[in-house]
Amino acid sequence: MSVNTKNQKKEDNFALGRENYKLLIIGVVIIVIGFALMVGGGSDDPNVFNPEIFSFRRITLAPMVALFGFVFIVYAIMKKPKE
């Protein structure tokens, strides 16, 4: 066996290619950003209502970013690796 054949067999053990794993990591980062955008808006005093909890960022933008991250992960899994 040549060195090239040994390296090829080691790489075949993975279900996805290197590019797929990079895209998966990017998708996870996008999801974390989406959830981080949802954080905050609460009140220190439980008797005081803070309307900031219903801001555009928390109600609309953050869920859309997180959903895009999940869709991106599905794309990363389904993408065929280049040979």
N, C-alpha and C positions, 0 to 999 in steps of 0.2 A: 504494500500500500504506500502510496506517495503521501507527502505531508498535506497536499491539497485535498486529498480524499478524506483524510482523518478530520480536517477542519470542517469539511462539508457534512460529515456524519454528526459531529458535535452540534452544528447549527440546526440540523434536521430534528433534534429533540424538542425544540421549542414549537409551540402551537402557532405562534405568530412571528412575523419578522421584526427586525430591529426598528424599522420605521413605525410599525403598528404600536410597539410599546412606547415609543416617543409620543405618538399621538394620544395614547391612553393617558399618559402622564399629563399632557396638556389639557385633556378633558377633565381630569380630576382637579387640576388647578382652577379651571373655569368654574367648576361646581363649588369649590371652596370660596372663590370670589363671590359667587352668587349668594351663598349662605352668609358670608361676612357682610354683604350689603344689607341683609335682613336684620342684623344685630342693632340693638339700641332702641331708643324711643320710649323706654319705660320711665316711670316716675320713681323718685326716691321715697316719696311719701305715698302710701297706698290709698290715702284719702283724696289725693289730687289726681285728676285725669289729665294726661298729656296727649293732646291730639296729634303730636308728632309721630305717634306709632302708625298712623294711617297716611304717611307721606307717600308720594309717588315712588320713591326709591324702594321702600319696603314692600309696598303692595303690588307694584307693577314691574319695575325694573329687575329687582333681585330674583323673583321667580322665573322671569324670562331668561335671565343669564344662567340660572341653574338648569333650567330645562334645555337650553342650548348646549350646556355641558354634557348632559345625558345623551342628547342626540349625537353630539360629537363623539362620544365614547362608542356608541353603536356604529358610527361610520368607521372609527378606528379599528373596531373588531372585524367589520365586514370587508374592509379594504384588502385586496389581494396584495401580498408582498411581491416586490419585483424580484425576479430570479437572475 
